[in-house]
Amino acid sequence: MIHSPCVAKCALNDDDICMGCYRTIDEIVGWSAADDGFKTEVWKKLAQRKTELSKGELGERNSISRQKWLEAEARKYHSE
């Protein structure tokens, strides 16, 4: 079992990347149903995202809204 990178400091930047764990909203929403291969690939991307976002303008941080969550869920279910 691969644990979640969530650090319970959820705040999305303008690109819908959480500035706490550096996952995209789609990765967050799909995490619980994802297989270990998907989770491993996400973990591989996190350090690079953190580095890239720390170098540049982080943009405004917004809490994850219910609307954004529902939109991400809809994308997930339409792609299955």
C-alpha positions in Angstrom: 0.0 0.0 0.0 1.3 3.4 -1.0 0.4 6.2 1.4 -1.0 9.6 0.4 1.4 12.6 0.2 -1.3 14.7 1.9 -0.1 16.9 4.6 -3.5 18.4 5.5 -2.6 21.9 4.3 -4.8 22.0 1.2 -4.6 25.1 -0.9 -4.7 25.2 -4.6 -2.6 27.6 -6.7 -3.9 29.1 -9.9 -2.9 25.9 -11.8 -5.0 23.7 -9.4 -1.9 22.2 -7.8 -2.1 21.8 -4.0 0.7 23.8 -2.4 0.7 21.4 0.6 1.3 18.1 -1.2 2.0 19.3 -4.8 -0.6 17.0 -6.4 -3.1 18.2 -9.0 -6.7 18.3 -8.1 -7.3 15.3 -10.4 -4.6 13.3 -8.6 -6.1 14.2 -5.2 -9.6 13.2 -6.2 -8.5 10.0 -7.9 -6.0 8.9 -5.2 -8.2 6.5 -3.2 -9.3 4.5 -6.3 -5.9 4.6 -8.0 -3.6 1.6 -8.4 -0.1 1.5 -7.0 1.4 2.2 -10.4 -0.5 5.5 -10.6 0.5 6.4 -7.1 4.1 5.7 -7.7 4.2 7.9 -10.8 2.6 10.7 -8.8 5.1 10.4 -6.0 7.9 10.6 -8.6 6.5 14.0 -9.9 6.1 15.7 -6.5 9.7 16.7 -5.7 10.1 18.3 -9.2 6.8 20.2 -8.9 7.9 21.5 -5.5 11.2 22.7 -6.9 9.6 24.3 -9.9 6.9 26.0 -7.8 9.3 27.2 -5.2 11.4 28.9 -7.9 8.6 30.9 -9.5 5.6 32.8 -8.6 3.3 30.6 -6.5 0.3 32.6 -7.3 -2.7 33.0 -5.2 -3.6 30.1 -2.9 -7.2 29.1 -2.7 -8.9 26.5 -0.6 -10.1 23.5 -2.6 -13.7 24.4 -3.3 -16.5 21.9 -3.5 -17.1 23.0 -7.1 -13.5 22.2 -8.1 -13.7 18.9 -6.3 -16.9 18.0 -8.2 -15.4 19.1 -11.5 -12.4 16.8 -10.9 -14.7 13.9 -10.0 -16.6 14.4 -13.2 -13.4 14.3 -15.2 -12.4 11.1 -13.4 -15.6 9.3 -14.0 -15.8 10.4 -17.7 -12.3 9.0 -18.4 -13.1 5.6 -16.9 
